[in-house]
């Protein structure tokens, strides 16, 4: 295993901090020197008593249980549980989905409204300029002589 230069460097580092062979030949764990600061996997580190395991809340979606005799007798019960789970999920998700949909729809409407208003303003500007130009041209025309 020491063919790789990286492994050779690791062995040298372990020898430096363990004081001797990196891996004891006998298989028993050799005690590190008192001045070694690098912990090894065989060191036992005690830090008080471990906390009692906390029960995790039951997940909403669980793996289906194998069918038993009672479950085979009442297939409607399984459907009722599925319907109840569906209703529970929908009641929890409905407000969140509504909020997300409302935000997306509002953003899309705002964007479309801005585009439409800017297009209409550009068309209105062209139309107003044309109307003003025609009105000014009509006022600047010389009056018609009724005698001719």
Secondary structure, DSSP 4 states (H G I P E B T S, - for coil): -TTSHHHHHHHHHHHHHHTS-SS-TTSSPPPPPTT-----TT-----SPPPPPPPPPPPSS-PPPPP-HHHHH-HHHHHHHHHHHHHHHHHHHHHHHHHHHHHHHHHHHHHHHHHHHHHHHHHHHHHHHHHHHHHHHHHHSPPPPTT-
